[in-house]
Amino acid sequence: MTEPLILHPAKPEDACVIWLHGLGADRYDFLPVAEALQETLQTTRFVLPQAPTRAVTINGGYEMPSWYDILAMSPARAIDREQLEASAQRIIELIEEQRASGIDPSRIFLAGFSQGGAVVLHSTFLKWQGPLGGVLALSTYAPTFTEDLELSASQQRIPVLCLHGQYDEVVQNAMGRSAYEYLKTRGVTVAWQEYPMGHEVLPEEIRDIGVWLADRLR
């Protein structure tokens, strides 16, 4: 397995953001974003893991970095749950590694774009049973949120920021909104922010993320 890209800050580290890329991208995809955020979050380490390269059914079996296989797009995405579970377990291991390095879990954040965001939401609300600093869900959805899922008190205390494009042609805005509403109705402190964009990231969005992170790292 490819080791994560780790971006160390100039000052002593007391916080960490674990940031997952989307389908077909790699661990370098959000390096410029991490570098930009670290200019103000000067004690925050960024960990950028790499998804395994595997065949993706909806892309004709073409091999690419993928956190899990997508078997079909409609009516709702059909996914390889076993691969998703394995990816989520890797994220849990990364959280534990950061904790072992001396960073308090309440100052560890998970962030993910598109498919990476789906892994982050699954990891946080179906796997992890402890405090976290928060979750950033960018242009993503929650394929494993079900009506019978019950969140623990510690999971309800994890703040979430959902960010999505109004014109997203890959992960429809309604899919992201559904994940937001799901968390909101279950007592999670969750915020929704949308932008006049497609399936992408805008500078304004990154600025908003920086403010959100800084507010929670005071």
C-alpha positions in Angstrom: 0.0 0.0 0.0 1.3 3.5 -0.9 2.2 5.5 2.1 0.3 8.7 2.7 1.8 12.0 1.8 2.4 14.0 5.0 2.8 17.7 5.1 4.4 18.9 8.3 3.9 22.5 9.5 6.7 24.9 10.5 5.6 25.1 14.1 5.1 22.2 16.7 2.2 20.0 15.6 -0.9 19.8 17.7 -3.6 19.1 15.1 -4.1 17.0 12.1 -6.3 16.8 9.0 -6.6 13.5 7.1 -7.8 14.4 3.6 -9.0 11.8 1.1 -9.0 12.4 -2.7 -11.7 11.5 -5.1 -12.1 8.7 -7.6 -9.3 8.6 -10.2 -7.1 11.2 -8.4 -4.2 10.5 -6.1 -2.6 11.7 -2.8 -1.1 14.8 -4.5 -4.5 16.1 -5.7 -5.1 18.2 -2.6 -1.5 19.0 -1.8 -1.9 22.6 -3.0 -5.0 23.0 -0.8 -3.2 21.6 2.2 -0.3 24.0 1.6 -2.6 26.9 1.3 -4.5 26.0 4.5 -1.3 25.4 6.4 -0.2 29.1 5.9 -2.8 30.0 8.5 -3.1 26.6 10.3 0.5 26.7 11.3 0.5 23.9 13.8 -1.6 21.5 11.7 -0.2 18.4 10.0 -1.9 17.2 6.8 -2.1 13.5 6.0 -3.0 12.7 2.4 -3.6 9.0 1.9 -3.6 7.2 -1.4 -6.4 4.9 -2.6 -5.5 1.5 -4.0 -5.5 1.2 -7.8 -8.3 -1.2 -8.8 -10.8 -1.9 -11.6 -13.9 0.4 -11.5 -17.0 -1.2 -13.1 -18.8 2.0 -14.1 -15.7 3.0 -16.0 -15.6 -0.1 -18.1 -13.3 -2.0 -15.7 -10.5 0.5 -16.2 -8.0 0.5 -13.3 -7.6 3.7 -11.3 -7.1 4.9 -7.7 -10.4 4.0 -6.1 -11.5 3.7 -2.5 -14.2 1.2 -3.6 -15.7 -0.1 -6.8 -18.9 1.5 -8.1 -21.0 -1.2 -9.7 -23.8 1.0 -11.0 -24.9 4.6 -10.9 -28.7 4.4 -10.6 -31.2 4.5 -9.1 -28.7 4.9 -6.3 -25.0 4.0 -6.5 -24.3 0.3 -6.0 -20.9 -0.1 -4.4 -18.5 -2.8 -3.3 -19.2 -2.6 0.5 -16.3 -4.8 1.4 -13.8 -2.5 -0.3 -15.4 0.5 1.4 -15.1 -1.2 4.7 -11.4 -1.9 4.0 -10.8 1.8 3.1 -12.6 2.9 6.2 -10.5 0.6 8.4 -7.4 2.2 6.9 -8.7 5.7 7.9 -9.3 4.4 11.4 -5.7 3.2 11.5 -4.5 6.6 10.4 -6.5 8.3 13.2 -4.9 5.9 15.7 -1.5 6.6 14.3 -2.0 10.3 14.7 -3.2 9.7 18.3 -0.2 7.6 19.0 2.0 10.5 17.7 0.6 12.7 20.5 -2.3 14.5 18.8 -5.5 14.5 20.7 -8.4 13.0 18.7 -10.5 16.1 19.4 -7.9 17.9 17.2 -8.0 15.3 14.4 -10.2 16.1 11.4 -11.3 14.0 8.5 -11.9 15.5 5.1 -12.9 13.9 1.8 -13.8 14.9 -1.7 -16.4 12.9 -3.7 -15.7 9.2 -3.2 -13.2 10.1 -0.5 -15.9 12.0 1.3 -18.2 8.9 1.3 -15.4 7.0 3.0 -15.0 9.8 5.6 -18.7 9.8 6.4 -18.8 6.0 6.7 -15.6 6.0 8.8 -16.9 8.6 11.2 -20.5 7.5 11.7 -20.3 3.7 11.2 -16.8 2.8 12.4 -15.2 5.3 14.8 -16.3 5.4 18.4 -14.6 8.4 19.9 -14.1 12.1 19.7 -12.9 13.9 16.6 -12.3 17.5 15.8 -14.8 17.4 12.9 -15.6 16.3 9.4 -15.4 18.1 6.0 -17.6 16.5 3.4 -16.8 18.0 0.0 -19.0 17.3 -3.1 -19.9 13.9 -1.6 -22.7 11.6 -0.6 -23.4 8.9 2.0 -24.1 5.5 0.4 -24.2 3.7 3.8 -26.5 5.9 5.8 -29.6 3.9 6.5 -32.8 4.7 8.4 -32.0 2.2 11.2 -28.6 3.7 11.9 -28.3 5.0 15.5 -25.5 7.5 16.3 -23.7 7.4 19.7 -23.5 10.5 21.8 -19.8 10.9 20.9 -20.7 10.7 17.2 -23.4 13.3 17.6 -20.8 15.7 19.1 -18.6 15.6 15.9 -19.2 18.8 13.9 -19.6 18.4 10.2 -19.4 20.9 7.3 -20.9 19.8 4.0 -19.9 21.7 0.9 -21.3 21.2 -2.5 -21.6 22.6 -6.0 -25.0 23.8 -7.1 -24.3 22.4 -10.6 -22.5 19.2 -9.7 -22.9 16.8 -12.6 -21.1 13.9 -10.9 -22.5 13.8 -7.4 -25.8 15.6 -7.6 -26.4 18.4 -5.2 -29.5 16.6 -3.8 -27.2 13.6 -2.8 -25.0 15.8 -0.7 -28.1 17.6 0.7 -29.6 14.2 1.7 -26.5 13.4 3.7 -26.6 16.8 5.4 -30.3 16.4 6.3 -29.7 12.8 7.6 -27.1 14.1 10.1 -29.1 17.1 11.0 -32.1 15.0 12.0 -29.9 12.8 14.2 -28.6 15.6 16.3 -25.3 16.3 14.7 -24.1 19.9 14.5 -23.9 20.1 10.7 -23.7 23.0 8.4 -24.4 23.2 4.6 -22.7 25.5 2.2 -23.1 25.4 -1.6 -21.3 27.3 -4.3 -22.0 28.2 -8.0 -19.8 25.3 -9.3 -19.8 21.8 -10.7 -17.8 18.8 -9.3 -14.8 20.8 -8.3 -13.2 23.0 -5.6 -13.2 26.8 -5.6 -10.8 29.2 -3.8 -13.8 30.7 -1.9 -14.6 27.2 -0.6 -11.1 26.7 0.6 -11.2 30.0 2.4 -14.4 28.9 4.1 -12.8 25.6 5.1 -9.9 27.5 6.6 -12.1 29.6 8.7 -14.1 26.6 9.9 -11.0 24.7 10.9 -9.4 27.7 12.6 -12.6 28.3 14.7 -12.3 24.7 16.0 -8.6 24.8 16.6 -8.5 27.9 18.9 
